[in-house]
Amino acid sequence: MTTPATDGPPAPTSSREEAWVAHAALLEAARNATEDAEPYRGPLESIERGEPLDGDGVALLRDALVDYLGDAPVRDRAPGRALLRRTDDAVESPSTS
């Protein structure tokens, strides 16, 4: 998959499998939220539309993946790890736009 020509945030996923894992991880995190699941709404909607996540959304996705991948189904582990590496990179080096 080619890299987008814009300097905006990267698309959250690069395949259907990654989109599935991202959605599952965010949904599980929202269900497990003890106080407020509302912060997960925007990232979930962005994933469903295939739109980029903002910095907060990427950070939420990263944290959700860390929690999800510990007990994820085998089919979700490889795409989830690939997505986690990219979200780690994005969280560690935010773009300066």
N, C-alpha and C positions, 0 to 999 in steps of 0.2 A: 504494500500500500504506500502511496506517495505521501510525502509530508505536505501539509497545506501551505500555501504561499503567504498566509497572514501571520502576524506576530501575536495573535490572540491566543487564548488558551487552547490546548490541543483537544481534539475530539476525545471523549472519555474512553471510547472503545474502538478497536480496529476490526472486529469480527462479530458475527452474531453470537458466538460462544462467549466472548468477553462481555458483550452487552447483557447476555443472560446472567452471567456471574455477577456483574456489577449490580444489576437489578435485584438479584437474590440477596446479595450482601447488604445493600441499602435497605431493602424491605425487612430483613431480619433485624438489622440495627434499629430501625424505626419501631418494630414490634417490641424490642427489648429495652427501648428507651424508658427509663424510670420516671422521668419528669415530662419531657416534651418531645414528641416525635415530629413536630412541625418543621424543624430544620431539614429533614430528609425529603420533604415534599418536592422542593425545587429540583434537587439533583435527580430524584426519581423521574420527574416529568422530563427533564433534559435527556436522560438516558433513553426514555421511551421515544422521544422525538429524534434522537441521534444528534443532539446539539451539544456544543462544548459546555463544560462545567466551569464555573468561576472558581477562584482560589479557595473559597470556603467549601464549595462542593467537592473539589478534588481532595481536600483534607478530610472531609466526611467520608468520602469513598475510600480513601486510604485506610482510615481507622476501621471502617466497616469490613474491608477485605481482610485486615489482620485478624479480626475476631471470627469472620466467617470461614476462612481457610483452615482453621484448626480442626473443624469437624465437617468440612465440605465433602460432598459426594466426590468420588474419584474423578468423574468426568469434568468436574469444575476446577480441579486443582491446577492443571497446567495453564489453562487460559487465565485463571485467577492469579497465579504467580507472575505471569507476564504482565498483566494489568497492574499488579501491585508494584512491580519494578518501575513501571512508567509513572505511577502516581507518586512513588517515593521520590523519583527524580524531579517531578513537578513541584512537590511540596518543599524539597530541599533547595531548589533553585528557581524561585518564582521569577517570571519574566518582568522586565522593566519596560512597561509600555508608556 
